[in-house]
Amino acid sequence: FWMEEQGFPLLHWLPVKGTDNVTIEKFFRLYPEAVVKPVVGQGGWGIEALSWSQFKSWKKKRGSDESYL
């Protein structure tokens, strides 16, 4: 990414879609609280800060919609 090449600090991210739960859990071990946001932004709608336990119930609530980071 251009911003990384320029030395701007960026948040670590990973897509929910196509990423297995073990990898997501490891991410939460590194970063105990994470922000989930829709891939296509809606002006702040749908953005939440979650812990691993909150994420597991959030993912069940979301169902098949995995278009989140």
PDB file of N, H, CA, C and O in Angstrom:
ATOM      1  N   PHE A   1       0.822  -1.179   0.000  1.00  0.00           N
ATOM      2  CA  PHE A   1       0.000   0.000   0.000  1.00  0.00           C
ATOM      3  C   PHE A   1       0.874   1.254   0.000  1.00  0.00           C
ATOM      4  O   PHE A   1       1.943   1.271   0.610  1.00  0.00           O
ATOM      5  N   TRP A   2       0.427   2.272  -0.668  1.00  0.00           N
ATOM      6  H   TRP A   2      -0.441   2.258  -1.164  1.00  0.00           H
ATOM      7  CA  TRP A   2       1.181   3.505  -0.792  1.00  0.00           C
ATOM      8  C   TRP A   2       1.441   4.135   0.567  1.00  0.00           C
ATOM      9  O   TRP A   2       2.546   4.610   0.827  1.00  0.00           O
ATOM     10  N   MET A   3       0.439   4.145   1.436  1.00  0.00           N
ATOM     11  H   MET A   3      -0.459   3.759   1.226  1.00  0.00           H
ATOM     12  CA  MET A   3       0.610   4.796   2.740  1.00  0.00           C
ATOM     13  C   MET A   3       1.682   4.091   3.570  1.00  0.00           C
ATOM     14  O   MET A   3       2.455   4.754   4.262  1.00  0.00           O
ATOM     15  N   GLU A   4       1.741   2.763   3.511  1.00  0.00           N
ATOM     16  H   GLU A   4       1.113   2.225   2.948  1.00  0.00           H
ATOM     17  CA  GLU A   4       2.786   2.030   4.224  1.00  0.00           C
ATOM     18  C   GLU A   4       4.162   2.401   3.690  1.00  0.00           C
ATOM     19  O   GLU A   4       5.101   2.605   4.460  1.00  0.00           O
ATOM     20  N   GLU A   5       4.276   2.487   2.382  1.00  0.00           N
ATOM     21  H   GLU A   5       3.513   2.322   1.757  1.00  0.00           H
ATOM     22  CA  GLU A   5       5.547   2.842   1.765  1.00  0.00           C
ATOM     23  C   GLU A   5       6.011   4.237   2.192  1.00  0.00           C
ATOM     24  O   GLU A   5       7.211   4.502   2.251  1.00  0.00           O
ATOM     25  N   GLN A   6       5.077   5.110   2.485  1.00  0.00           N
ATOM     26  H   GLN A   6       4.102   4.894   2.437  1.00  0.00           H
ATOM     27  CA  GLN A   6       5.402   6.480   2.903  1.00  0.00           C
ATOM     28  C   GLN A   6       5.662   6.582   4.406  1.00  0.00           C
ATOM     29  O   GLN A   6       5.999   7.655   4.906  1.00  0.00           O
ATOM     30  N   GLY A   7       5.508   5.469   5.127  1.00  0.00           N
ATOM     31  H   GLY A   7       5.235   4.597   4.720  1.00  0.00           H
ATOM     32  CA  GLY A   7       5.800   5.460   6.558  1.00  0.00           C
ATOM     33  C   GLY A   7       4.649   5.882   7.459  1.00  0.00           C
ATOM     34  O   GLY A   7       4.856   6.140   8.644  1.00  0.00           O
ATOM     35  N   PHE A   8       3.435   5.956   6.913  1.00  0.00           N
ATOM     36  H   PHE A   8       3.266   5.746   5.950  1.00  0.00           H
ATOM     37  CA  PHE A   8       2.273   6.289   7.737  1.00  0.00           C
ATOM     38  C   PHE A   8       1.874   5.071   8.569  1.00  0.00           C
ATOM     39  O   PHE A   8       1.817   3.961   8.038  1.00  0.00           O
ATOM     40  N   PRO A   9       1.599   5.255   9.860  1.00  0.00           N
ATOM     41  CA  PRO A   9       1.164   4.107  10.667  1.00  0.00           C
ATOM     42  C   PRO A   9      -0.243   3.669  10.254  1.00  0.00           C
ATOM     43  O   PRO A   9      -1.135   4.497  10.071  1.00  0.00           O
ATOM     44  N   LEU A  10      -0.421   2.382  10.113  1.00  0.00           N
ATOM     45  H   LEU A  10       0.304   1.709  10.261  1.00  0.00           H
ATOM     46  CA  LEU A  10      -1.712   1.823   9.722  1.00  0.00           C
ATOM     47  C   LEU A  10      -2.160   0.791  10.741  1.00  0.00           C
ATOM     48  O   LEU A  10      -1.334   0.120  11.360  1.00  0.00           O
ATOM     49  N   LEU A  11      -3.454   0.669  10.910  1.00  0.00           N
ATOM     50  H   LEU A  11      -4.125   1.214  10.407  1.00  0.00           H
ATOM     51  CA  LEU A  11      -3.996  -0.373  11.777  1.00  0.00           C
ATOM     52  C   LEU A  11      -3.852  -1.725  11.094  1.00  0.00           C
ATOM     53  O   LEU A  11      -3.952  -1.827   9.871  1.00  0.00           O
ATOM     54  N   HIS A  12      -3.619  -2.751  11.884  1.00  0.00           N
ATOM     55  H   HIS A  12      -3.538  -2.668  12.877  1.00  0.00           H
ATOM     56  CA  HIS A  12      -3.582  -4.114  11.361  1.00  0.00           C
ATOM     57  C   HIS A  12      -5.007  -4.535  11.068  1.00  0.00           C
ATOM     58  O   HIS A  12      -5.911  -4.221  11.843  1.00  0.00           O
ATOM     59  N   TRP A  13      -5.230  -5.235   9.973  1.00  0.00           N
ATOM     60  H   TRP A  13      -4.496  -5.490   9.344  1.00  0.00           H
ATOM     61  CA  TRP A  13      -6.589  -5.624   9.604  1.00  0.00           C
ATOM     62  C   TRP A  13      -6.569  -6.993   8.938  1.00  0.00           C
ATOM     63  O   TRP A  13      -5.535  -7.468   8.468  1.00  0.00           O
ATOM     64  N   LEU A  14      -7.727  -7.600   8.914  1.00  0.00           N
ATOM     65  H   LEU A  14      -8.567  -7.215   9.296  1.00  0.00           H
ATOM     66  CA  LEU A  14      -7.913  -8.813   8.159  1.00  0.00           C
ATOM     67  C   LEU A  14      -9.378  -8.932   7.793  1.00  0.00           C
ATOM     68  O   LEU A  14     -10.247  -8.510   8.556  1.00  0.00           O
ATOM     69  N   PRO A  15      -9.663  -9.509   6.622  1.00  0.00           N
ATOM     70  CA  PRO A  15     -11.060  -9.634   6.203  1.00  0.00           C
ATOM     71  C   PRO A  15     -11.756 -10.744   6.976  1.00  0.00           C
ATOM     72  O   PRO A  15     -11.149 -11.778   7.254  1.00  0.00           O
ATOM     73  N   VAL A  16     -13.010 -10.545   7.324  1.00  0.00           N
ATOM     74  H   VAL A  16     -13.503  -9.705   7.099  1.00  0.00           H
ATOM     75  CA  VAL A  16     -13.792 -11.595   7.980  1.00  0.00           C
ATOM     76  C   VAL A  16     -14.114 -12.688   6.956  1.00  0.00           C
ATOM     77  O   VAL A  16     -14.040 -13.878   7.263  1.00  0.00           O
ATOM     78  N   LYS A  17     -14.466 -12.277   5.753  1.00  0.00           N
ATOM     79  H   LYS A  17     -14.526 -11.310   5.503  1.00  0.00           H
ATOM     80  CA  LYS A  17     -14.828 -13.236   4.698  1.00  0.00           C
ATOM     81  C   LYS A  17     -13.585 -14.011   4.258  1.00  0.00           C
ATOM     82  O   LYS A  17     -12.561 -13.425   3.907  1.00  0.00           O
ATOM     83  N   GLY A  18     -13.696 -15.322   4.285  1.00  0.00           N
ATOM     84  H   GLY A  18     -14.527 -15.798   4.571  1.00  0.00           H
ATOM     85  CA  GLY A  18     -12.613 -16.176   3.821  1.00  0.00           C
ATOM     86  C   GLY A  18     -11.509 -16.419   4.841  1.00  0.00           C
ATOM     87  O   GLY A  18     -10.533 -17.099   4.527  1.00  0.00           O
ATOM     88  N   THR A  19     -11.633 -15.889   6.043  1.00  0.00           N
ATOM     89  H   THR A  19     -12.426 -15.337   6.298  1.00  0.00           H
ATOM     90  CA  THR A  19     -10.633 -16.101   7.086  1.00  0.00           C
ATOM     91  C   THR A  19     -11.204 -17.044   8.129  1.00  0.00           C
ATOM     92  O   THR A  19     -12.299 -16.825   8.647  1.00  0.00           O
ATOM     93  N   ASP A  20     -10.446 -18.108   8.438  1.00  0.00           N
ATOM     94  H   ASP A  20      -9.556 -18.287   8.017  1.00  0.00           H
ATOM     95  CA  ASP A  20     -10.952 -19.102   9.388  1.00  0.00           C
ATOM     96  C   ASP A  20     -10.935 -18.545  10.808  1.00  0.00           C
ATOM     97  O   ASP A  20     -10.209 -17.599  11.114  1.00  0.00           O
ATOM     98  N   ASN A  21     -11.752 -19.154  11.668  1.00  0.00           N
ATOM     99  H   ASN A  21     -12.342 -19.923  11.419  1.00  0.00           H
ATOM    100  CA  ASN A  21     -11.903 -18.682  13.046  1.00  0.00           C
ATOM    101  C   ASN A  21     -10.614 -18.772  13.854  1.00  0.00           C
ATOM    102  O   ASN A  21     -10.396 -17.963  14.755  1.00  0.00           O
ATOM    103  N   VAL A  22      -9.748 -19.754  13.543  1.00  0.00           N
ATOM    104  H   VAL A  22      -9.926 -20.411  12.811  1.00  0.00           H
ATOM    105  CA  VAL A  22      -8.486 -19.885  14.280  1.00  0.00           C
ATOM    106  C   VAL A  22      -7.611 -18.654  14.024  1.00  0.00           C
ATOM    107  O   VAL A  22      -7.019 -18.107  14.954  1.00  0.00           O
ATOM    108  N   THR A  23      -7.532 -18.225  12.773  1.00  0.00           N
ATOM    109  H   THR A  23      -8.013 -18.669  12.018  1.00  0.00           H
ATOM    110  CA  THR A  23      -6.747 -17.039  12.433  1.00  0.00           C
ATOM    111  C   THR A  23      -7.338 -15.791  13.075  1.00  0.00           C
ATOM    112  O   THR A  23      -6.604 -14.942  13.580  1.00  0.00           O
ATOM    113  N   ILE A  24      -8.654 -15.680  13.058  1.00  0.00           N
ATOM    114  H   ILE A  24      -9.251 -16.370  12.648  1.00  0.00           H
ATOM    115  CA  ILE A  24      -9.307 -14.530  13.683  1.00  0.00           C
ATOM    116  C   ILE A  24      -9.058 -14.531  15.190  1.00  0.00           C
ATOM    117  O   ILE A  24      -8.822 -13.478  15.781  1.00  0.00           O
ATOM    118  N   GLU A  25      -9.109 -15.712  15.814  1.00  0.00           N
ATOM    119  H   GLU A  25      -9.301 -16.568  15.333  1.00  0.00           H
ATOM    120  CA  GLU A  25      -8.842 -15.790  17.252  1.00  0.00           C
ATOM    121  C   GLU A  25      -7.400 -15.377  17.562  1.00  0.00           C
ATOM    122  O   GLU A  25      -7.159 -14.686  18.551  1.00  0.00           O
ATOM    123  N   LYS A  26      -6.445 -15.789  16.731  1.00  0.00           N
ATOM    124  H   LYS A  26      -6.641 -16.350  15.927  1.00  0.00           H
ATOM    125  CA  LYS A  26      -5.050 -15.378  16.924  1.00  0.00           C
ATOM    126  C   LYS A  26      -4.914 -13.860  16.817  1.00  0.00           C
ATOM    127  O   LYS A  26      -4.153 -13.243  17.561  1.00  0.00           O
ATOM    128  N   PHE A  27      -5.656 -13.268  15.885  1.00  0.00           N
ATOM    129  H   PHE A  27      -6.275 -13.769  15.280  1.00  0.00           H
ATOM    130  CA  PHE A  27      -5.649 -11.810  15.728  1.00  0.00           C
ATOM    131  C   PHE A  27      -6.114 -11.151  17.016  1.00  0.00           C
ATOM    132  O   PHE A  27      -5.520 -10.174  17.470  1.00  0.00           O
ATOM    133  N   PHE A  28      -7.190 -11.693  17.610  1.00  0.00           N
ATOM    134  H   PHE A  28      -7.674 -12.487  17.241  1.00  0.00           H
ATOM    135  CA  PHE A  28      -7.706 -11.135  18.864  1.00  0.00           C
ATOM    136  C   PHE A  28      -6.749 -11.351  20.028  1.00  0.00           C
ATOM    137  O   PHE A  28      -6.758 -10.573  20.983  1.00  0.00           O
ATOM    138  N   ARG A  29      -5.928 -12.389  19.966  1.00  0.00           N
ATOM    139  H   ARG A  29      -5.922 -13.020  19.190  1.00  0.00           H
ATOM    140  CA  ARG A  29      -4.926 -12.578  21.036  1.00  0.00           C
ATOM    141  C   ARG A  29      -3.854 -11.499  20.949  1.00  0.00           C
ATOM    142  O   ARG A  29      -3.344 -11.039  21.972  1.00  0.00           O
ATOM    143  N   LEU A  30      -3.515 -11.098  19.738  1.00  0.00           N
ATOM    144  H   LEU A  30      -3.928 -11.471  18.907  1.00  0.00           H
ATOM    145  CA  LEU A  30      -2.546 -10.013  19.558  1.00  0.00           C
ATOM    146  C   LEU A  30      -3.154  -8.656  19.879  1.00  0.00           C
ATOM    147  O   LEU A  30      -2.496  -7.787  20.449  1.00  0.00           O
ATOM    148  N   TYR A  31      -4.420  -8.487  19.505  1.00  0.00           N
ATOM    149  H   TYR A  31      -4.955  -9.193  19.042  1.00  0.00           H
ATOM    150  CA  TYR A  31      -5.137  -7.221  19.677  1.00  0.00           C
ATOM    151  C   TYR A  31      -6.452  -7.526  20.388  1.00  0.00           C
ATOM    152  O   TYR A  31      -7.449  -7.808  19.723  1.00  0.00           O
ATOM    153  N   PRO A  32      -6.484  -7.478  21.733  1.00  0.00           N
ATOM    154  CA  PRO A  32      -7.650  -7.919  22.512  1.00  0.00           C
ATOM    155  C   PRO A  32      -8.968  -7.237  22.171  1.00  0.00           C
ATOM    156  O   PRO A  32     -10.037  -7.805  22.395  1.00  0.00           O
ATOM    157  N   GLU A  33      -8.900  -6.036  21.636  1.00  0.00           N
ATOM    158  H   GLU A  33      -8.031  -5.575  21.454  1.00  0.00           H
ATOM    159  CA  GLU A  33     -10.127  -5.386  21.183  1.00  0.00           C
ATOM    160  C   GLU A  33      -9.893  -4.959  19.737  1.00  0.00           C
ATOM    161  O   GLU A  33      -8.865  -4.365  19.413  1.00  0.00           O
ATOM    162  N   ALA A  34     -10.851  -5.267  18.881  1.00  0.00           N
ATOM    163  H   ALA A  34     -11.686  -5.750  19.144  1.00  0.00           H
ATOM    164  CA  ALA A  34     -10.724  -4.939  17.464  1.00  0.00           C
ATOM    165  C   ALA A  34     -11.963  -4.206  16.993  1.00  0.00           C
ATOM    166  O   ALA A  34     -13.036  -4.307  17.587  1.00  0.00           O
ATOM    167  N   VAL A  35     -11.790  -3.475  15.924  1.00  0.00           N
ATOM    168  H   VAL A  35     -10.918  -3.392  15.441  1.00  0.00           H
ATOM    169  CA  VAL A  35     -12.891  -2.751  15.307  1.00  0.00           C
ATOM    170  C   VAL A  35     -13.333  -3.549  14.092  1.00  0.00           C
ATOM    171  O   VAL A  35     -12.513  -3.909  13.248  1.00  0.00           O
ATOM    172  N   VAL A  36     -14.622  -3.823  14.003  1.00  0.00           N
ATOM    173  H   VAL A  36     -15.289  -3.530  14.689  1.00  0.00           H
ATOM    174  CA  VAL A  36     -15.161  -4.435  12.786  1.00  0.00           C
ATOM    175  C   VAL A  36     -15.925  -3.357  12.040  1.00  0.00           C
ATOM    176  O   VAL A  36     -16.673  -2.577  12.630  1.00  0.00           O
ATOM    177  N   LYS A  37     -15.723  -3.331  10.733  1.00  0.00           N
ATOM    178  H   LYS A  37     -15.116  -3.965  10.254  1.00  0.00           H
ATOM    179  CA  LYS A  37     -16.401  -2.341   9.909  1.00  0.00           C
ATOM    180  C   LYS A  37     -16.768  -2.960   8.574  1.00  0.00           C
ATOM    181  O   LYS A  37     -16.078  -3.858   8.092  1.00  0.00           O
ATOM    182  N   PRO A  38     -17.845  -2.488   7.978  1.00  0.00           N
ATOM    183  CA  PRO A  38     -18.205  -2.990   6.654  1.00  0.00           C
ATOM    184  C   PRO A  38     -17.094  -2.678   5.653  1.00  0.00           C
ATOM    185  O   PRO A  38     -16.430  -1.647   5.760  1.00  0.00           O
ATOM    186  N   VAL A  39     -16.893  -3.568   4.681  1.00  0.00           N
ATOM    187  H   VAL A  39     -17.433  -4.405   4.594  1.00  0.00           H
ATOM    188  CA  VAL A  39     -15.909  -3.328   3.639  1.00  0.00           C
ATOM    189  C   VAL A  39     -16.278  -2.052   2.881  1.00  0.00           C
ATOM    190  O   VAL A  39     -15.417  -1.212   2.616  1.00  0.00           O
ATOM    191  N   VAL A  40     -17.532  -1.913   2.541  1.00  0.00           N
ATOM    192  H   VAL A  40     -18.231  -2.595   2.756  1.00  0.00           H
ATOM    193  CA  VAL A  40     -18.021  -0.706   1.893  1.00  0.00           C
ATOM    194  C   VAL A  40     -18.633   0.165   2.980  1.00  0.00           C
ATOM    195  O   VAL A  40     -19.652  -0.192   3.571  1.00  0.00           O
ATOM    196  N   GLY A  41     -18.011   1.301   3.238  1.00  0.00           N
ATOM    197  H   GLY A  41     -17.183   1.590   2.757  1.00  0.00           H
ATOM    198  CA  GLY A  41     -18.439   2.157   4.337  1.00  0.00           C
ATOM    199  C   GLY A  41     -19.797   2.795   4.123  1.00  0.00           C
ATOM    200  O   GLY A  41     -20.205   3.055   2.990  1.00  0.00           O
ATOM    201  N   GLN A  42     -20.482   3.041   5.204  1.00  0.00           N
ATOM    202  H   GLN A  42     -20.151   2.830   6.124  1.00  0.00           H
ATOM    203  CA  GLN A  42     -21.790   3.687   5.193  1.00  0.00           C
ATOM    204  C   GLN A  42     -21.752   4.913   6.105  1.00  0.00           C
ATOM    205  O   GLN A  42     -22.704   5.169   6.843  1.00  0.00           O
ATOM    206  N   GLY A  43     -20.660   5.667   6.057  1.00  0.00           N
ATOM    207  H   GLY A  43     -19.887   5.459   5.458  1.00  0.00           H
ATOM    208  CA  GLY A  43     -20.562   6.855   6.896  1.00  0.00           C
ATOM    209  C   GLY A  43     -20.527   6.544   8.381  1.00  0.00           C
ATOM    210  O   GLY A  43     -21.030   7.328   9.185  1.00  0.00           O
ATOM    211  N   GLY A  44     -19.945   5.422   8.757  1.00  0.00           N
ATOM    212  H   GLY A  44     -19.536   4.785   8.104  1.00  0.00           H
ATOM    213  CA  GLY A  44     -19.841   5.052  10.163  1.00  0.00           C
ATOM    214  C   GLY A  44     -20.851   4.012  10.623  1.00  0.00           C
ATOM    215  O   GLY A  44     -20.705   3.452  11.709  1.00  0.00           O
ATOM    216  N   TRP A  45     -21.872   3.742   9.818  1.00  0.00           N
ATOM    217  H   TRP A  45     -21.990   4.197   8.935  1.00  0.00           H
ATOM    218  CA  TRP A  45     -22.864   2.729  10.192  1.00  0.00           C
ATOM    219  C   TRP A  45     -22.218   1.355  10.201  1.00  0.00           C
ATOM    220  O   TRP A  45     -21.442   1.027   9.303  1.00  0.00           O
ATOM    221  N   GLY A  46     -22.529   0.553  11.205  1.00  0.00           N
ATOM    222  H   GLY A  46     -23.159   0.820  11.934  1.00  0.00           H
ATOM    223  CA  GLY A  46     -22.067  -0.830  11.267  1.00  0.00           C
ATOM    224  C   GLY A  46     -20.693  -1.019  11.872  1.00  0.00           C
ATOM    225  O   GLY A  46     -20.210  -2.150  11.929  1.00  0.00           O
ATOM    226  N   ILE A  47     -20.046   0.037  12.326  1.00  0.00           N
ATOM    227  H   ILE A  47     -20.439   0.956  12.280  1.00  0.00           H
ATOM    228  CA  ILE A  47     -18.720  -0.078  12.934  1.00  0.00           C
ATOM    229  C   ILE A  47     -18.879  -0.361  14.423  1.00  0.00           C
ATOM    230  O   ILE A  47     -19.618   0.330  15.124  1.00  0.00           O
ATOM    231  N   GLU A  48     -18.166  -1.399  14.899  1.00  0.00           N
ATOM    232  H   GLU A  48     -17.566  -1.960  14.330  1.00  0.00           H
ATOM    233  CA  GLU A  48     -18.251  -1.779  16.309  1.00  0.00           C
ATOM    234  C   GLU A  48     -16.869  -2.165  16.824  1.00  0.00           C
ATOM    235  O   GLU A  48     -16.063  -2.710  16.070  1.00  0.00           O
ATOM    236  N   ALA A  49     -16.582  -1.893  18.094  1.00  0.00           N
ATOM    237  H   ALA A  49     -17.237  -1.450  18.707  1.00  0.00           H
ATOM    238  CA  ALA A  49     -15.370  -2.358  18.770  1.00  0.00           C
ATOM    239  C   ALA A  49     -15.763  -3.588  19.588  1.00  0.00           C
ATOM    240  O   ALA A  49     -16.683  -3.530  20.403  1.00  0.00           O
ATOM    241  N   LEU A  50     -15.056  -4.702  19.365  1.00  0.00           N
ATOM    242  H   LEU A  50     -14.308  -4.749  18.703  1.00  0.00           H
ATOM    243  CA  LEU A  50     -15.435  -5.971  19.984  1.00  0.00           C
ATOM    244  C   LEU A  50     -14.227  -6.697  20.555  1.00  0.00           C
ATOM    245  O   LEU A  50     -13.108  -6.549  20.062  1.00  0.00           O
ATOM    246  N   SER A  51     -14.464  -7.483  21.602  1.00  0.00           N
ATOM    247  H   SER A  51     -15.373  -7.603  22.003  1.00  0.00           H
ATOM    248  CA  SER A  51     -13.477  -8.435  22.106  1.00  0.00           C
ATOM    249  C   SER A  51     -13.732  -9.766  21.387  1.00  0.00           C
ATOM    250  O   SER A  51     -14.690  -9.885  20.624  1.00  0.00           O
ATOM    251  N   TRP A  52     -12.873 -10.766  21.631  1.00  0.00           N
ATOM    252  H   TRP A  52     -12.094 -10.669  22.251  1.00  0.00           H
ATOM    253  CA  TRP A  52     -13.046 -12.066  20.974  1.00  0.00           C
ATOM    254  C   TRP A  52     -14.395 -12.688  21.328  1.00  0.00           C
ATOM    255  O   TRP A  52     -15.094 -13.180  20.441  1.00  0.00           O
ATOM    256  N   SER A  53     -14.773 -12.675  22.609  1.00  0.00           N
ATOM    257  H   SER A  53     -14.206 -12.275  23.329  1.00  0.00           H
ATOM    258  CA  SER A  53     -16.053 -13.292  23.004  1.00  0.00           C
ATOM    259  C   SER A  53     -17.231 -12.532  22.394  1.00  0.00           C
ATOM    260  O   SER A  53     -18.218 -13.146  21.989  1.00  0.00           O
ATOM    261  N   GLN A  54     -17.137 -11.218  22.325  1.00  0.00           N
ATOM    262  H   GLN A  54     -16.335 -10.719  22.654  1.00  0.00           H
ATOM    263  CA  GLN A  54     -18.201 -10.440  21.690  1.00  0.00           C
ATOM    264  C   GLN A  54     -18.254 -10.722  20.190  1.00  0.00           C
ATOM    265  O   GLN A  54     -19.331 -10.795  19.599  1.00  0.00           O
ATOM    266  N   PHE A  55     -17.065 -10.880  19.580  1.00  0.00           N
ATOM    267  H   PHE A  55     -16.190 -10.820  20.061  1.00  0.00           H
ATOM    268  CA  PHE A  55     -17.013 -11.147  18.141  1.00  0.00           C
ATOM    269  C   PHE A  55     -17.713 -12.452  17.789  1.00  0.00           C
ATOM    270  O   PHE A  55     -18.433 -12.524  16.793  1.00  0.00           O
ATOM    271  N   LYS A  56     -17.503 -13.494  18.611  1.00  0.00           N
ATOM    272  H   LYS A  56     -16.918 -13.435  19.420  1.00  0.00           H
ATOM    273  CA  LYS A  56     -18.132 -14.791  18.319  1.00  0.00           C
ATOM    274  C   LYS A  56     -19.652 -14.666  18.278  1.00  0.00           C
ATOM    275  O   LYS A  56     -20.288 -15.213  17.377  1.00  0.00           O
ATOM    276  N   SER A  57     -20.239 -13.963  19.229  1.00  0.00           N
ATOM    277  H   SER A  57     -19.723 -13.519  19.961  1.00  0.00           H
ATOM    278  CA  SER A  57     -21.695 -13.799  19.207  1.00  0.00           C
ATOM    279  C   SER A  57     -22.116 -12.816  18.113  1.00  0.00           C
ATOM    280  O   SER A  57     -23.192 -12.965  17.534  1.00  0.00           O
ATOM    281  N   TRP A  58     -21.287 -11.820  17.824  1.00  0.00           N
ATOM    282  H   TRP A  58     -20.413 -11.699  18.294  1.00  0.00           H
ATOM    283  CA  TRP A  58     -21.564 -10.876  16.737  1.00  0.00           C
ATOM    284  C   TRP A  58     -21.618 -11.604  15.403  1.00  0.00           C
ATOM    285  O   TRP A  58     -22.493 -11.343  14.577  1.00  0.00           O
ATOM    286  N   LYS A  59     -20.668 -12.525  15.197  1.00  0.00           N
ATOM    287  H   LYS A  59     -19.957 -12.737  15.868  1.00  0.00           H
ATOM    288  CA  LYS A  59     -20.611 -13.257  13.925  1.00  0.00           C
ATOM    289  C   LYS A  59     -21.850 -14.133  13.755  1.00  0.00           C
ATOM    290  O   LYS A  59     -22.377 -14.242  12.648  1.00  0.00           O
ATOM    291  N   LYS A  60     -22.324 -14.760  14.835  1.00  0.00           N
ATOM    292  H   LYS A  60     -21.896 -14.671  15.735  1.00  0.00           H
ATOM    293  CA  LYS A  60     -23.547 -15.557  14.752  1.00  0.00           C
ATOM    294  C   LYS A  60     -24.732 -14.676  14.398  1.00  0.00           C
ATOM    295  O   LYS A  60     -25.593 -15.061  13.608  1.00  0.00           O
ATOM    296  N   LYS A  61     -24.766 -13.492  14.990  1.00  0.00           N
ATOM    297  H   LYS A  61     -24.067 -13.179  15.632  1.00  0.00           H
ATOM    298  CA  LYS A  61     -25.856 -12.542  14.733  1.00  0.00           C
ATOM    299  C   LYS A  61     -25.838 -12.073  13.281  1.00  0.00           C
ATOM    300  O   LYS A  61     -26.893 -11.890  12.674  1.00  0.00           O
ATOM    301  N   ARG A  62     -24.633 -11.876  12.719  1.00  0.00           N
ATOM    302  H   ARG A  62     -23.775 -12.025  13.212  1.00  0.00           H
ATOM    303  CA  ARG A  62     -24.502 -11.385  11.348  1.00  0.00           C
ATOM    304  C   ARG A  62     -24.937 -12.441  10.339  1.00  0.00           C
ATOM    305  O   ARG A  62     -25.363 -12.103   9.234  1.00  0.00           O
ATOM    306  N   GLY A  63     -24.835 -13.714  10.706  1.00  0.00           N
ATOM    307  H   GLY A  63     -24.489 -13.988  11.603  1.00  0.00           H
ATOM    308  CA  GLY A  63     -25.220 -14.778   9.775  1.00  0.00           C
ATOM    309  C   GLY A  63     -24.233 -14.912   8.648  1.00  0.00           C
ATOM    310  O   GLY A  63     -23.028 -15.001   8.881  1.00  0.00           O
ATOM    311  N   SER A  64     -24.731 -14.929   7.423  1.00  0.00           N
ATOM    312  H   SER A  64     -25.711 -14.857   7.234  1.00  0.00           H
ATOM    313  CA  SER A  64     -23.881 -15.185   6.276  1.00  0.00           C
ATOM    314  C   SER A  64     -23.215 -13.912   5.740  1.00  0.00           C
ATOM    315  O   SER A  64     -22.387 -13.999   4.834  1.00  0.00           O
ATOM    316  N   ASP A  65     -23.548 -12.752   6.267  1.00  0.00           N
ATOM    317  H   ASP A  65     -24.221 -12.681   7.003  1.00  0.00           H
ATOM    318  CA  ASP A  65     -22.940 -11.514   5.794  1.00  0.00           C
ATOM    319  C   ASP A  65     -21.547 -11.379   6.385  1.00  0.00           C
ATOM    320  O   ASP A  65     -21.400 -11.057   7.564  1.00  0.00           O
ATOM    321  N   GLU A  66     -20.517 -11.625   5.569  1.00  0.00           N
ATOM    322  H   GLU A  66     -20.636 -11.887   4.612  1.00  0.00           H
ATOM    323  CA  GLU A  66     -19.150 -11.543   6.040  1.00  0.00           C
ATOM    324  C   GLU A  66     -18.374 -10.460   5.305  1.00  0.00           C
ATOM    325  O   GLU A  66     -17.151 -10.543   5.195  1.00  0.00           O
ATOM    326  N   SER A  67     -19.059  -9.460   4.808  1.00  0.00           N
ATOM    327  H   SER A  67     -20.053  -9.393   4.897  1.00  0.00           H
ATOM    328  CA  SER A  67     -18.387  -8.395   4.069  1.00  0.00           C
ATOM    329  C   SER A  67     -17.873  -7.331   5.045  1.00  0.00           C
ATOM    330  O   SER A  67     -18.216  -6.153   4.945  1.00  0.00           O
ATOM    331  N   TYR A  68     -17.037  -7.781   5.995  1.00  0.00           N
ATOM    332  H   TYR A  68     -16.758  -8.738   6.077  1.00  0.00           H
ATOM    333  CA  TYR A  68     -16.500  -6.911   7.043  1.00  0.00           C
ATOM    334  C   TYR A  68     -14.999  -7.055   7.142  1.00  0.00           C
ATOM    335  O   TYR A  68     -14.432  -8.073   6.745  1.00  0.00           O
ATOM    336  N   LEU A  69     -14.358  -6.026   7.676  1.00  0.00           N
ATOM    337  H   LEU A  69     -14.818  -5.199   7.998  1.00  0.00           H
ATOM    338  CA  LEU A  69     -12.925  -6.071   8.017  1.00  0.00           C
ATOM    339  C   LEU A  69     -12.811  -6.069   9.530  1.00  0.00           C
ATOM    340  O   LEU A  69     -11.703  -6.103  10.065  1.00  0.00           O
TER     341      LEU A  69
END
